[in-house]
Amino acid sequence: MRYSKSKVINIIYHCSPRTKYRDSIANYIRALILNSGNRPICCWGPDDISEDMDNPLPPNVTYKSIFKKPKWHFGIIPPTAQFINELNREYHTCKNSGIFWLHVWDYAWPFLFNKSNSIILTVHGSGSHTSLRFGKYTVRYFYHKIAEKMVVKKARLVIAVSEESKLHILNTITQQQSYKVRYIPTFVDTKIFIPREDLRIVAKKIGKWPTILFTGRIVKEKRLDRAINAFKLFCLNYPNAIFRIVGSGALMSSMKEQTKDMNNIIFIGNVPHHEIVREYQSSDMLLLLSEREGIPLTLLESLACGTPAVTSGIGGMPEIITDGLNGFIVDPDNPAEVANKMAEIIRIGDNLRKSSVESVKTFSQDKIVPNIWNDIDLSVFTN
């Protein structure tokens, strides 16, 4: 298909897909643009100097730096507000230059009062998370609920990465608008994320066993404090266990302070995405007790490496995890239950590894990315 240069797809997100230290949504975007063919694409994001030179963006993709790396100003103005302010300024200089593909609800504000339906939205989080994130009946809660309805009404296409999110969206719009909502799940690169049993064996031989892994932002909604409490109970039966925590965030310092007397809890910090595969491959399980998620990429990557998971039952995680097949769903507020299921994974882990890999084959990047672009083509280039 020949693509008109006047219909540029402007992909908007606050974490650059160019950087080595990408979050899960930036990885999602990067995979899309690396497999975008000759579609004209412009990525909008922060002025990021840590370019991933080993795997640069393809020639059909340009990058628009619209602000410096976000930070809190005086503890009052959050990074999101700065990003929206810059986004609004840039949008009004080029509002007729194609399609705007948003990956966070909050960024919809500059587009809500535009007469054209030039919006595509991908909903990555849990559909029912709004009150958890903002607190019920706060200003941001009402802004989010209003933006949610308006942007879905104006969008050409809404992609939900979990069935739970799709159902939530359908409940906020009229039946006449439901045609534009698609369920297309998050995906994983099953060529890179593969099992390596030898790494797990080496970790066991040197006494780092069992190895528990957490990857993600160290923020309140990830409930790392619950994971640490459960790990402490788990250590009563497995005193040599290691808990490796990959990532950073606002609560990292306080988490380190709380665990400073535990030398078997290791904070790794941020890891380049192409290196994180070894963390999954050498671990015995993933521990993810978040209070809101869509279908988290870290869960798919872990299972693709044959590493089962203990997770909370929110968002799209029950769509992935089947008890006793590739992990267990638990109540994060019950540390004894979490610790018991962690121990059960150690007891039957060999049986879970192969079924974990099998459970994510339908989420392969090679299968899902073409489906996303087919829907984009139908909604953008054929209308």
C-alpha positions as CSV (number, residue, x, y, z in Angstrom):
1,M,0.0,0.0,0.0
2,R,1.2,3.5,-0.8
3,Y,0.8,5.9,2.1
4,S,0.1,9.6,1.8
5,K,2.7,11.8,3.4
6,S,-0.1,14.2,4.4
7,K,-1.5,11.6,6.8
8,V,1.4,11.4,9.2
9,I,0.8,9.2,12.3
10,N,1.9,11.3,15.3
11,I,2.6,8.9,18.1
12,I,2.5,10.7,21.5
13,Y,4.0,9.4,24.8
14,H,6.1,10.9,27.6
15,C,8.9,8.2,27.4
16,S,11.0,8.2,24.3
17,P,11.1,4.9,22.3
18,R,14.6,5.9,21.4
19,T,16.1,5.4,24.8
20,K,17.7,2.3,26.2
21,Y,15.7,2.6,29.4
22,R,12.2,2.3,28.0
23,D,9.1,1.5,30.0
24,S,6.6,-1.0,28.8
25,I,4.5,1.4,26.7
26,A,7.6,2.9,25.0
27,N,8.6,-0.7,24.2
28,Y,5.2,-1.3,22.7
29,I,5.6,1.8,20.6
30,R,9.1,0.9,19.6
31,A,8.0,-2.5,18.3
32,L,5.3,-0.9,16.3
33,I,7.5,1.6,14.6
34,L,10.3,-0.9,13.9
35,N,7.6,-2.9,12.0
36,S,5.8,0.0,10.4
37,G,6.8,-0.6,6.8
38,N,6.8,2.7,5.0
39,R,4.0,4.4,6.9
40,P,4.9,8.0,7.7
41,I,5.4,8.3,11.4
42,C,6.4,11.1,13.8
43,C,7.1,10.3,17.5
44,W,6.5,13.1,19.9
45,G,8.3,12.9,23.3
46,P,10.9,14.2,25.6
47,D,14.3,15.6,24.6
48,D,16.1,12.3,25.3
49,I,19.9,12.1,24.9
50,S,20.3,8.4,25.7
51,E,19.7,7.2,22.1
52,D,19.7,3.4,21.6
53,M,22.4,3.6,18.8
54,D,22.5,-0.2,18.5
55,N,19.0,-0.2,17.0
56,P,18.1,3.2,15.6
57,L,14.6,4.2,14.3
58,P,13.9,3.4,10.7
59,P,14.0,6.1,7.9
60,N,10.2,6.4,7.7
61,V,10.1,7.6,11.4
62,T,11.0,11.1,12.6
63,Y,11.2,12.3,16.2
64,K,9.8,15.5,17.6
65,S,11.3,16.6,20.9
66,I,8.6,18.7,22.5
67,F,10.0,19.2,26.0
68,K,12.9,18.4,28.3
69,K,12.8,15.3,30.5
70,P,9.9,15.8,32.9
71,K,10.4,16.6,36.6
72,W,8.4,18.0,39.5
73,H,8.5,21.8,39.8
74,F,8.4,23.0,43.4
75,G,6.7,19.7,44.3
76,I,3.5,21.2,42.8
77,I,3.4,20.9,39.0
78,P,3.7,17.2,38.0
79,P,5.5,16.0,34.9
80,T,2.2,15.1,33.3
81,A,1.0,18.7,33.5
82,Q,4.2,19.9,31.9
83,F,3.9,17.4,29.1
84,I,0.2,18.4,28.4
85,N,1.1,22.1,28.4
86,E,3.9,21.5,25.8
87,L,1.7,19.1,23.9
88,N,-1.0,21.7,23.6
89,R,1.4,24.3,22.4
90,E,2.9,22.0,19.7
91,Y,-0.5,20.6,18.7
92,H,-1.9,24.1,17.7
93,T,1.1,24.6,15.4
94,C,0.4,21.4,13.4
95,K,-3.1,20.3,14.2
96,N,-3.9,19.6,10.5
97,S,-0.8,17.3,10.0
98,G,-2.4,13.9,10.1
99,I,-3.5,11.5,12.9
100,F,-2.6,11.7,16.6
101,W,-2.1,8.4,18.3
102,L,-2.4,8.8,22.1
103,H,-1.2,6.2,24.6
104,V,-2.4,7.9,27.8
105,W,-5.9,9.3,28.5
106,D,-4.4,12.4,30.2
107,Y,-2.9,13.6,26.9
108,A,-6.3,13.9,25.2
109,W,-7.0,17.5,26.5
110,P,-5.5,19.4,23.5
111,F,-7.5,17.2,21.1
112,L,-11.0,17.3,22.7
113,F,-12.2,20.5,21.1
114,N,-10.8,19.9,17.6
115,K,-13.6,19.5,15.0
116,S,-11.9,16.6,13.2
117,N,-11.8,13.1,14.4
118,S,-8.0,12.8,14.1
119,I,-7.5,10.6,17.2
120,I,-6.4,7.0,17.8
121,L,-6.2,5.9,21.4
122,T,-4.6,2.8,22.9
123,V,-5.8,2.0,26.4
124,H,-2.9,0.3,28.2
125,G,-4.1,0.3,31.8
126,S,-6.9,-1.3,33.7
127,G,-10.3,0.1,32.6
128,S,-11.5,0.4,36.2
129,H,-8.5,2.0,37.7
130,T,-9.5,5.7,37.7
131,S,-10.6,6.0,41.4
132,L,-7.6,3.9,42.4
133,R,-5.2,6.2,40.7
134,F,-6.7,9.6,41.4
135,G,-8.9,9.1,44.4
136,K,-12.6,9.1,44.0
137,Y,-14.3,12.5,43.4
138,T,-11.1,14.5,43.1
139,V,-10.6,17.1,40.3
140,R,-8.3,14.7,38.4
141,Y,-10.9,11.9,38.8
142,F,-13.6,14.0,37.1
143,Y,-11.2,15.3,34.5
144,H,-10.3,11.8,33.6
145,K,-13.9,10.5,33.4
146,I,-14.9,13.4,31.2
147,A,-11.8,13.1,29.0
148,E,-12.5,9.3,28.7
149,K,-16.0,9.8,27.3
150,M,-15.0,12.7,25.0
151,V,-11.9,11.1,23.5
152,V,-13.6,7.8,22.8
153,K,-16.5,9.7,21.1
154,K,-14.0,11.6,18.9
155,A,-11.6,8.8,18.2
156,R,-11.4,7.0,14.9
157,L,-10.2,3.9,16.6
158,V,-9.8,2.8,20.3
159,I,-7.5,-0.2,21.0
160,A,-7.9,-1.9,24.3
161,V,-5.0,-4.2,25.3
162,S,-7.2,-6.3,27.6
163,E,-10.8,-7.6,27.5
164,E,-11.4,-6.0,30.8
165,S,-10.5,-2.6,29.4
166,K,-12.6,-3.1,26.3
167,L,-15.7,-3.9,28.5
168,H,-15.0,-0.8,30.6
169,I,-14.8,1.4,27.5
170,L,-18.0,-0.1,25.9
171,N,-19.8,0.8,29.2
172,T,-18.9,4.5,28.8
173,I,-20.1,5.0,25.2
174,T,-23.2,4.5,23.1
175,Q,-23.9,1.3,21.1
176,Q,-23.5,3.3,17.9
177,Q,-19.9,4.0,18.8
178,S,-18.9,0.5,19.8
179,Y,-17.7,-0.4,16.3
180,K,-14.6,1.7,16.8
181,V,-13.4,-0.3,19.9
182,R,-11.0,-3.2,19.3
183,Y,-9.4,-5.7,21.6
184,I,-5.8,-6.2,20.5
185,P,-3.6,-7.5,23.4
186,T,-0.1,-6.4,24.4
187,F,2.5,-8.6,22.7
188,V,5.9,-10.0,23.5
189,D,8.9,-10.7,21.2
190,T,9.2,-14.5,21.5
191,K,12.4,-14.5,19.5
192,I,14.2,-12.7,22.2
193,F,12.3,-13.7,25.3
194,I,13.1,-17.5,25.4
195,P,13.9,-19.9,28.2
196,R,17.5,-20.5,29.4
197,E,17.4,-23.3,31.9
198,D,21.3,-23.2,32.2
199,L,21.1,-19.7,33.8
200,R,18.6,-20.9,36.4
201,I,20.9,-23.9,37.2
202,V,23.9,-21.6,37.6
203,A,22.0,-19.4,40.0
204,K,21.0,-22.4,42.1
205,K,24.6,-23.8,42.2
206,I,26.0,-20.6,43.6
207,G,23.4,-20.5,46.3
208,K,21.1,-17.8,44.8
209,W,18.0,-19.9,45.0
210,P,15.1,-19.5,44.8
211,T,15.4,-16.2,42.9
212,I,12.2,-14.0,43.0
213,L,11.9,-11.2,40.5
214,F,10.0,-7.9,40.4
215,T,10.3,-5.6,37.4
216,G,8.6,-2.2,37.1
217,R,8.3,1.2,38.5
218,I,8.7,1.4,42.3
219,V,5.6,3.4,42.9
220,K,2.6,3.0,45.2
221,E,0.3,1.3,42.7
222,K,2.8,-1.6,42.2
223,R,2.4,-2.5,45.9
224,L,6.0,-3.6,46.2
225,D,5.6,-3.3,50.0
226,R,3.1,-6.2,49.9
227,A,5.6,-8.2,47.8
228,I,8.3,-7.6,50.3
229,N,6.1,-8.7,53.2
230,A,5.2,-11.9,51.4
231,F,8.9,-12.5,50.6
232,K,9.8,-12.3,54.3
233,L,7.3,-15.0,55.1
234,F,8.6,-17.1,52.1
235,C,12.1,-16.9,53.5
236,L,11.0,-18.7,56.7
237,N,11.0,-21.9,54.5
238,Y,13.6,-20.8,52.0
239,P,16.2,-18.8,53.9
240,N,18.6,-18.6,50.9
241,A,16.0,-17.0,48.7
242,I,16.9,-13.8,46.8
243,F,14.5,-11.0,45.8
244,R,15.8,-9.0,42.8
245,I,14.0,-5.7,42.2
246,V,14.5,-4.2,38.8
247,G,13.4,-0.6,38.2
248,S,13.2,2.7,39.9
249,G,10.6,5.2,41.1
250,A,9.4,7.6,43.7
251,L,9.4,5.0,46.5
252,M,12.8,3.5,45.8
253,S,14.6,5.3,48.6
254,S,11.9,4.4,51.2
255,M,11.9,0.8,50.1
256,K,15.6,0.6,50.4
257,E,15.5,2.1,53.9
258,Q,12.8,-0.4,55.0
259,T,14.9,-3.4,53.8
260,K,18.4,-2.2,54.7
261,D,18.8,-5.0,57.2
262,M,17.9,-7.7,54.6
263,N,20.9,-8.6,52.4
264,N,18.8,-10.9,50.3
265,I,16.7,-8.1,48.8
266,I,18.7,-6.5,46.0
267,F,17.7,-3.3,44.2
268,I,19.1,-3.5,40.7
269,G,17.9,-0.1,39.4
270,N,17.0,0.4,35.7
271,V,18.2,-2.1,33.2
272,P,18.3,-1.6,29.4
273,H,15.4,-3.5,27.9
274,H,17.6,-5.8,25.8
275,E,19.4,-6.9,28.9
276,I,16.4,-7.6,31.1
277,V,15.8,-11.0,29.4
278,R,18.6,-12.5,31.5
279,E,16.8,-11.4,34.7
280,Y,13.7,-13.4,33.7
281,Q,15.8,-16.4,32.5
282,S,17.7,-16.8,35.7
283,S,14.7,-16.3,38.0
284,D,12.3,-18.9,39.5
285,M,9.2,-16.7,39.5
286,L,7.9,-13.2,38.9
287,L,6.1,-11.5,41.8
288,L,3.6,-8.8,40.6
289,L,1.0,-7.6,43.0
290,S,-0.1,-4.3,41.3
291,E,-3.4,-2.6,42.1
292,R,-3.9,-1.7,38.4
293,E,-2.6,-3.1,35.2
294,G,-3.8,-3.9,31.7
295,I,-1.9,-6.8,30.4
296,P,1.6,-6.0,31.7
297,L,4.5,-6.6,29.3
298,T,6.7,-7.8,32.1
299,L,4.2,-10.6,32.7
300,L,4.3,-11.8,29.1
301,E,8.1,-11.5,29.0
302,S,8.5,-13.6,32.1
303,L,6.2,-16.3,30.9
304,A,7.8,-16.4,27.5
305,C,11.1,-17.1,29.3
306,G,9.5,-20.0,31.2
307,T,9.3,-18.1,34.4
308,P,5.8,-18.5,36.1
309,A,4.2,-15.6,38.0
310,V,2.3,-14.9,41.2
311,T,0.1,-11.9,40.5
312,S,-2.9,-10.0,41.8
313,G,-6.2,-10.6,40.0
314,I,-6.8,-7.1,38.6
315,G,-7.0,-5.7,35.0
316,G,-6.1,-8.2,32.3
317,M,-3.9,-10.5,34.4
318,P,-6.6,-13.1,34.9
319,E,-6.8,-13.3,31.1
320,I,-3.2,-14.5,31.2
321,I,-2.7,-16.4,34.4
322,T,-4.3,-19.8,35.0
323,D,-3.8,-21.2,38.5
324,G,-1.5,-24.1,38.4
325,L,-0.7,-23.8,34.7
326,N,1.6,-20.7,34.5
327,G,1.3,-19.3,38.0
328,F,-1.2,-18.2,40.6
329,I,-3.6,-15.3,41.2
330,V,-3.5,-14.2,44.9
331,D,-4.9,-11.6,47.3
332,P,-2.0,-9.1,47.7
333,D,-3.3,-8.1,51.2
334,N,-2.9,-11.7,52.4
335,P,0.9,-12.2,52.7
336,A,0.5,-15.8,53.9
337,E,-1.5,-16.8,50.8
338,V,1.1,-15.1,48.6
339,A,4.0,-16.9,50.3
340,N,2.2,-20.2,50.1
341,K,1.6,-19.9,46.4
342,M,5.3,-18.8,45.9
343,A,6.3,-22.0,47.7
344,E,4.0,-24.0,45.5
345,I,5.7,-22.7,42.4
346,I,9.0,-23.9,43.8
347,R,7.5,-27.3,44.4
348,I,6.0,-27.8,41.0
349,G,8.1,-25.3,39.0
350,D,9.4,-27.8,36.5
351,N,5.9,-28.6,35.4
352,L,5.0,-24.9,35.0
353,R,7.9,-23.8,32.9
354,K,6.9,-25.4,29.6
355,S,3.2,-24.5,30.1
356,S,4.2,-20.9,30.9
357,V,6.0,-20.6,27.5
358,E,3.0,-22.2,25.7
359,S,0.5,-19.8,27.4
360,V,1.9,-16.7,25.7
361,K,2.4,-18.0,22.1
362,T,-0.8,-16.3,21.1
363,F,0.7,-13.0,22.3
364,S,3.6,-13.2,19.9
365,Q,4.7,-9.9,18.5
366,D,4.9,-11.4,15.0
367,K,1.2,-12.2,15.2
368,I,-0.2,-9.2,16.9
369,V,1.7,-6.2,15.4
370,P,0.4,-6.8,11.9
371,N,-3.2,-6.9,13.3
372,I,-2.6,-3.5,14.9
373,W,-1.3,-2.0,11.6
374,N,-4.2,-3.5,9.6
375,D,-6.7,-1.8,11.9
376,I,-4.7,1.5,11.7
377,D,-4.7,1.3,7.9
378,L,-8.4,0.7,7.7
379,S,-9.2,3.6,10.1
380,V,-6.6,6.1,8.7
381,F,-5.6,5.5,5.2
382,T,-8.8,4.1,3.7
383,N,-11.0,6.9,5.2
